[in-house]
Amino acid sequence: MLEVHIITSANRHLYQRELDEHHQIRHRIYIEELRWPGLTPRGDNREYDQFDTNDAVYLLGIEAGRVVGGLRLVPTTGPHLIGDVFARFAEQRGVPRAPSIAEWTRIFVIPERREEHTGSKIGSTVIASMIEYGLREGLSGISVLMNTFWLPKFLNYGWRVRPLGLPDVHEGEWLIAVLIDVTPDALAGVRRDRGLEQRSALVQRGPVRPFIPGASHVPAVA
C-alpha cells in the first residue's frame, strides 16, 4: 500500500535511508533521464540544489519500504525557485511571498511505476497528499513553475490556478508559473478526477516542524 510520508527537519533522522534514496532517484530522473542543463552533477549520483535546506518539507511516496514518488515544498518567505531564479515568470502578478504559501518543486515518480497514457496513480496520490498536507498546515496557496502541459490537468481537477505571468520558453520547454489555491474542493477534485480513494495516504512519524512558524497541526499518527 502506498503511503506518503511527511518529512521535515524535526523527523529527518527517522528517514535517512529514504531521503538518500530520494536524492539518488532525483539524480536518475533530472540529470540522467531529463538532462536538465542547469543541474551540476556532484559525482556521487545524488541530486541536491540550493533549496534542499532545513526549511524544506519532503512528501515521499513509500511502498513496501521503497521510495516510488515524491515532491518538495519550501517556504516562499525565504529563498525559493521562482523568487530567486525565475522571477521573470511572475512579472504580471509578482512573486507570491507569505508564510501560508509554499512552493512546490521536484515532483517525481520512478520510471518503472509510470503508467502510459493514463497518468501515474502514484503521482496523483502524492499530489493529492500535497493538498491534504497544505490543508492540515493551514496553507492558502502553493506556487509552482511548471511545464504548460500540467495546466489542463489541474483545471480538470477543478483547481483554481492563477497564472503569475505569461508562459515563456526556457531550455526549449514552455513553462508557466502559477499559484494554486489550497481548499477542500481542490483535494476532493483531484481525488475524483484521478479515481483515488477518499482515505488519507499521509503518514507522520515522530514530531514534524509546522510549515507556518508557530502554527499547530494534528498529532503524529503511525
LUMVO-170271 format. One line per field, with one value per residue: residue number from 1; x, y, z of N, C-alpha, C, CB in turn. Coordinates in steps of 0.1 Angstrom, whole numbers. Glycine has a CB too. Example, Ala and Ser with C-alpha at 12.3 -4.5 7.8 and 13.67 -1.06 7.14 Angstrom:
! LUMVO-170271
resi: c(1|2);
nx: c(132|128);
ny: c(-57|-22);
nz: c(78|71);
cax: c(123|137);
cay: c(-45|-11);
caz: c(78|71);
cx: c(132|129);
cy: c(-33|0);
cz: c(78|79);
cbx: c(113|141);
cby: c(-45|-6);
cbz: c(90|57);
END
This chain:
! LUMVO-170271
resi: c(1|2|3|4|5|6|7|8|9|10|11|12|13|14|15|16|17|18|19|20|21|22|23|24|25|26|27|28|29|30|31|32|33|34|35|36|37|38|39|40|41|42|43|44|45|46|47|48|49|50|51|52|53|54|55|56|57|58|59|60|61|62|63|64|65|66|67|68|69|70|71|72|73|74|75|76|77|78|79|80|81|82|83|84|85|86|87|88|89|90|91|92|93|94|95|96|97|98|99|100|101|102|103|104|105|106|107|108|109|110|111|112|113|114|115|116|117|118|119|120|121|122|123|124|125|126|127|128|129|130|131|132|133|134|135|136|137|138|139|140|141|142|143|144|145|146|147|148|149|150|151|152|153|154|155|156|157|158|159|160|161|162|163|164|165|166|167|168|169|170|171|172|173|174|175|176|177|178|179|180|181|182|183|184|185|186|187|188|189|190|191|192|193|194|195|196|197|198|199|200|201|202|203|204|205|206|207|208|209|210|211|212|213|214|215|216|217|218|219|220|221|222);
nx: c(8|5|20|23|48|54|81|102|126|125|120|137|158|147|144|167|177|157|156|181|178|159|173|191|173|163|186|188|165|164|189|201|180|162|181|185|198|207|215|242|262|272|290|285|262|238|212|211|200|202|180|174|172|171|146|130|103|96|76|72|65|61|63|61|84|100|111|90|79|75|78|88|84|88|92|79|87|114|145|137|127|111|112|139|153|137|121|112|91|69|61|37|18|36|59|47|48|45|39|19|20|34|61|62|83|104|89|84|81|92|106|97|73|55|25|16|-1|-24|-16|1|-9|5|19|-4|-15|5|3|-23|-19|-2|-20|-37|-19|-13|-37|-39|-18|-26|-21|-26|-21|-2|27|41|65|60|58|38|20|8|-12|-39|-45|-46|-68|-88|-90|-106|-93|-85|-64|-40|-23|9|23|31|33|65|95|119|150|141|115|81|71|53|44|24|-2|-17|-48|-53|-77|-105|-121|-103|-88|-108|-114|-91|-89|-113|-111|-89|-97|-90|-88|-108|-96|-70|-36|-15|13|26|55|68|75|68|80|61|48|41|56|51|25|-1|-8|-23|-19|9|7|7);
ny: c(-12|22|48|82|100|125|145|165|189|181|154|141|124|99|90|87|68|67|93|96|77|90|113|100|90|114|123|103|108|137|144|123|112|133|153|180|211|230|217|206|178|161|140|119|106|117|140|173|206|242|247|226|226|231|241|228|207|173|152|120|92|60|26|-6|-3|10|39|55|77|113|147|182|208|242|271|302|326|326|318|306|288|302|328|334|325|324|347|362|348|356|381|395|392|393|378|354|357|346|334|315|304|279|268|245|219|196|172|137|104|71|57|30|28|44|48|44|68|69|83|86|68|69|93|110|104|114|141|147|143|163|186|178|179|206|217|207|221|247|261|286|287|273|277|272|265|253|229|238|218|208|224|221|196|203|221|203|190|208|228|260|279|303|322|336|350|355|326|312|304|282|267|253|244|251|270|279|300|295|301|280|275|263|243|225|217|215|193|173|174|165|139|129|132|116|92|83|68|79|79|90|92|101|100|104|103|105|138|167|196|225|239|266|289|286|277|253|218|186|158|134|105|70);
nz: c(0|-8|9|19|32|56|58|77|91|117|119|102|110|112|87|71|53|34|25|13|-7|-22|-31|-48|-67|-78|-91|-110|-125|-131|-139|-154|-169|-178|-183|-173|-180|-162|-139|-119|-119|-89|-85|-69|-76|-67|-64|-55|-46|-41|-26|-9|20|56|59|40|31|26|8|6|-14|-3|-8|2|16|-2|-19|-42|-53|-51|-37|-32|-8|-2|19|9|19|22|4|-28|-58|-78|-68|-66|-88|-111|-114|-135|-146|-131|-137|-141|-119|-97|-74|-53|-18|13|46|45|20|0|-20|-46|-58|-77|-82|-87|-101|-100|-129|-136|-125|-138|-155|-188|-208|-191|-169|-138|-109|-86|-87|-88|-63|-46|-53|-44|-17|-11|-13|8|29|28|36|63|74|73|49|24|-3|-31|-49|-81|-107|-138|-165|-193|-200|-177|-170|-182|-169|-142|-143|-149|-125|-112|-99|-87|-104|-108|-131|-128|-145|-180|-201|-211|-229|-218|-220|-242|-235|-228|-202|-172|-145|-116|-92|-69|-54|-21|-10|5|-17|-37|-30|-30|-57|-72|-62|-71|-99|-106|-96|-70|-38|-10|15|36|25|39|61|93|112|143|157|137|120|121|91|89|109|144|141|148|144|134|157|157|137|132);
cax: c(0|13|19|30|53|58|95|107|139|123|120|146|167|139|143|180|178|147|160|192|173|152|182|196|162|163|198|185|155|166|202|204|169|157|193|183|211|211|219|256|264|281|299|281|249|227|209|207|202|203|167|174|176|163|132|123|95|96|65|78|56|68|56|69|98|108|106|85|75|77|79|94|78|97|86|82|93|129|149|129|130|105|116|154|159|128|111|106|78|59|61|23|13|46|63|39|57|37|40|9|22|46|65|63|93|110|80|89|77|102|102|91|59|47|15|15|-13|-34|-11|5|-16|15|20|-17|-16|14|-2|-34|-14|3|-31|-41|-9|-15|-49|-37|-9|-32|-17|-37|-17|10|32|49|69|57|55|24|10|1|-23|-53|-47|-51|-81|-97|-93|-114|-85|-83|-50|-39|-10|16|29|29|42|77|103|132|157|133|103|72|69|44|44|11|-5|-28|-55|-54|-90|-111|-126|-91|-85|-118|-113|-80|-93|-124|-107|-79|-102|-83|-95|-110|-88|-57|-24|-4|18|36|62|75|71|72|81|50|52|39|61|42|12|-3|-15|-28|-9|15|0|16);
cay: c(0|34|58|94|103|139|146|178|189|176|139|135|113|87|87|89|59|70|106|93|70|100|121|92|90|127|123|94|114|150|146|112|110|146|161|194|217|238|209|202|165|162|130|108|101|122|154|183|220|252|247|214|232|226|245|220|196|163|143|109|81|48|14|-18|1|16|52|54|90|124|161|190|221|251|284|313|337|326|315|296|288|313|341|336|321|325|358|367|341|361|396|401|393|393|366|353|355|347|322|305|300|271|265|230|216|183|160|126|90|63|53|17|29|53|41|51|73|72|91|77|69|73|108|116|103|124|155|149|144|177|194|175|184|221|219|205|230|260|269|291|285|266|282|262|268|240|228|242|206|205|234|215|186|209|226|191|187|218|237|275|281|317|324|347|358|348|314|316|292|280|255|245|240|261|270|289|300|297|299|271|277|251|242|212|213|211|179|164|174|156|125|125|131|105|79|79|65|90|78|98|84|108|93|112|95|115|152|174|210|232|247|280|290|289|271|239|208|174|150|124|92|59);
caz: c(0|-9|19|16|45|58|64|80|98|130|119|92|115|110|72|65|41|24|19|4|-19|-30|-38|-59|-77|-84|-100|-121|-133|-135|-145|-164|-179|-184|-186|-171|-182|-151|-128|-120|-111|-77|-86|-60|-81|-59|-69|-45|-51|-30|-18|0|33|68|58|30|35|16|9|-1|-15|0|-10|6|21|-13|-24|-56|-58|-40|-41|-22|-6|6|22|-1|27|21|-9|-35|-72|-86|-63|-67|-101|-123|-111|-148|-149|-123|-139|-141|-105|-87|-68|-40|-6|25|54|42|6|-2|-34|-50|-68|-77|-82|-94|-100|-106|-143|-138|-119|-146|-164|-201|-213|-181|-158|-127|-97|-76|-88|-84|-48|-40|-54|-35|-4|-10|-10|21|38|29|45|77|79|72|38|15|-17|-34|-62|-89|-120|-144|-179|-195|-202|-165|-167|-183|-159|-130|-145|-149|-111|-107|-91|-90|-108|-112|-136|-122|-156|-192|-204|-218|-232|-211|-224|-252|-229|-224|-187|-167|-130|-112|-77|-67|-41|-13|-5|5|-30|-45|-26|-35|-71|-77|-59|-80|-113|-107|-91|-58|-26|-1|27|36|24|46|73|101|122|151|156|125|122|114|79|93|122|155|139|153|134|140|163|149|135|128);
cx: c(9|10|28|35|58|72|99|120|137|123|128|155|160|139|156|181|169|150|172|188|166|161|189|186|162|175|194|175|159|179|204|193|165|169|190|196|216|216|234|257|274|292|296|267|238|225|204|207|202|190|165|179|168|149|124|115|94|83|69|68|64|59|65|83|106|102|102|80|77|77|85|86|87|89|89|87|108|132|141|130|124|111|131|160|150|117|105|93|67|58|47|18|23|48|55|49|48|40|31|10|35|49|67|73|96|100|86|81|87|97|94|77|51|38|14|0|-23|-29|-9|-4|-7|16|7|-19|-7|9|-14|-30|-8|-8|-36|-31|-10|-27|-46|-27|-14|-26|-28|-34|-4|15|40|52|68|56|41|14|3|-11|-37|-55|-53|-65|-92|-100|-102|-106|-86|-68|-48|-24|-4|23|26|38|54|85|116|138|148|120|94|68|59|44|29|10|-18|-35|-56|-68|-95|-116|-114|-87|-95|-118|-103|-84|-104|-119|-97|-84|-95|-93|-97|-102|-75|-46|-12|0|28|42|70|70|76|72|69|55|52|45|51|28|11|-9|-18|-17|-3|6|10|15);
cy: c(12|44|70|100|118|139|160|177|182|160|133|124|100|82|89|80|63|84|104|86|81|109|113|91|103|128|114|100|127|152|136|111|123|155|176|201|225|231|204|189|167|151|118|103|105|136|162|197|229|253|235|219|226|230|236|209|186|154|131|97|68|36|2|-14|8|30|51|67|101|137|169|203|229|264|294|326|338|323|304|298|300|327|344|333|325|336|363|360|346|376|402|403|395|380|365|350|357|334|311|300|292|270|250|228|201|171|149|113|82|58|40|17|39|46|50|55|77|81|82|79|73|88|115|116|112|138|157|150|157|187|191|180|199|224|218|215|245|268|274|289|278|272|271|268|254|241|231|230|203|213|227|203|192|215|215|187|197|228|251|277|295|319|337|356|350|336|319|303|293|267|246|240|252|260|281|288|303|296|291|273|263|251|228|207|209|197|169|163|165|142|120|122|119|92|74|76|78|90|86|88|90|100|103|103|105|129|158|189|216|240|262|282|294|283|258|231|196|166|140|111|82|57);
cz: c(0|2|15|29|45|65|65|87|112|130|108|97|113|96|65|52|30|17|9|-8|-28|-37|-50|-71|-85|-94|-112|-131|-139|-142|-156|-174|-186|-188|-185|-171|-170|-139|-130|-112|-100|-77|-77|-64|-73|-64|-57|-52|-38|-22|-10|13|44|68|48|37|24|18|0|-2|-13|-1|-7|9|10|-17|-39|-61|-47|-46|-29|-21|2|9|12|6|26|7|-15|-50|-80|-81|-66|-80|-113|-120|-124|-152|-140|-125|-139|-127|-94|-81|-55|-29|6|33|50|27|6|-17|-36|-61|-67|-75|-91|-91|-106|-120|-144|-132|-126|-155|-177|-203|-202|-170|-146|-115|-85|-76|-84|-69|-41|-41|-45|-21|-1|-6|4|32|40|37|59|83|78|60|30|0|-19|-48|-68|-102|-127|-159|-182|-197|-189|-163|-170|-174|-146|-131|-145|-134|-105|-98|-96|-92|-114|-118|-130|-133|-169|-194|-213|-220|-224|-214|-233|-247|-226|-210|-183|-151|-126|-97|-77|-54|-34|-6|-4|-9|-39|-42|-31|-50|-77|-74|-68|-94|-115|-101|-79|-47|-17|11|25|34|32|59|80|111|130|149|143|128|114|102|82|107|133|153|146|142|142|147|154|149|130|113);
cbx: c(-10|10|24|21|65|47|105|97|144|110|105|154|170|125|132|191|176|133|163|203|163|143|193|199|148|164|210|179|142|165|213|205|157|149|197|176|211|199|210|265|269|273|313|280|250|230|199|217|190|206|156|181|175|170|131|133|80|109|51|91|49|74|50|68|105|108|117|73|60|89|66|109|64|110|90|69|88|134|164|114|125|90|114|161|161|121|118|116|80|62|68|14|5|43|78|29|69|22|39|-5|22|43|78|49|105|120|66|104|62|106|114|99|60|56|2|20|-20|-38|-21|20|-23|28|23|-28|-14|28|-6|-44|-3|10|-42|-43|6|-17|-61|-32|4|-29|-8|-38|-17|9|39|42|83|44|59|23|18|11|-22|-54|-34|-41|-82|-91|-79|-125|-70|-89|-45|-41|-11|27|44|31|34|85|106|130|162|141|104|59|82|29|54|2|-7|-24|-69|-42|-100|-122|-133|-79|-84|-132|-111|-67|-98|-136|-100|-67|-102|-74|-89|-125|-86|-55|-20|-9|25|29|71|90|76|63|94|42|44|24|73|40|9|-11|-6|-35|-14|29|-13|13);
cby: c(0|42|53|105|94|146|137|187|203|180|134|146|116|88|96|86|44|71|116|84|59|108|126|77|86|138|117|81|116|160|145|99|104|153|157|196|226|247|197|213|154|161|135|113|86|121|154|183|224|266|249|202|248|232|259|214|201|154|149|104|81|50|13|-28|-10|7|63|44|90|121|167|193|219|255|289|317|337|315|311|296|275|313|341|329|306|312|369|366|326|358|398|392|381|404|365|342|365|348|326|310|312|257|273|225|224|182|164|123|88|51|52|7|31|63|39|42|64|58|102|80|55|66|112|109|88|123|157|136|133|181|193|160|181|226|210|191|229|267|260|306|298|251|295|248|274|235|214|251|194|208|246|209|178|220|234|180|188|212|232|284|270|327|326|342|359|358|303|327|291|282|247|234|231|261|271|288|311|286|313|256|283|250|251|211|225|220|177|170|188|160|124|135|144|109|69|91|54|91|64|106|84|122|80|125|84|114|161|170|216|241|244|285|300|303|270|240|205|165|143|121|94|45);
cbz: c(12|-23|33|8|48|67|55|88|100|136|118|86|129|116|66|74|45|30|30|12|-15|-20|-29|-54|-71|-74|-93|-115|-125|-124|-135|-157|-171|-174|-201|-157|-194|-146|-126|-114|-121|-65|-82|-46|-82|-44|-80|-33|-61|-36|-28|-6|33|81|54|20|40|16|4|5|-29|15|-24|-5|26|-25|-22|-56|-62|-33|-46|-25|2|-2|36|-8|41|30|-9|-31|-78|-84|-48|-56|-101|-126|-103|-159|-147|-108|-152|-149|-102|-77|-65|-41|-6|22|69|45|-3|4|-38|-54|-66|-66|-87|-91|-106|-97|-152|-131|-105|-153|-157|-212|-223|-175|-154|-123|-94|-78|-102|-91|-44|-46|-69|-37|-1|-23|-20|22|34|15|41|79|71|84|29|17|-24|-35|-60|-90|-121|-138|-184|-208|-207|-153|-176|-198|-156|-125|-158|-156|-104|-99|-91|-79|-118|-101|-152|-112|-154|-204|-212|-211|-247|-195|-211|-256|-217|-233|-179|-172|-124|-118|-71|-69|-43|-2|-13|15|-36|-42|-11|-31|-76|-71|-44|-80|-117|-100|-102|-54|-17|2|31|49|9|50|70|107|116|148|168|113|116|123|67|92|122|156|124|166|122|130|176|155|125|135);
END
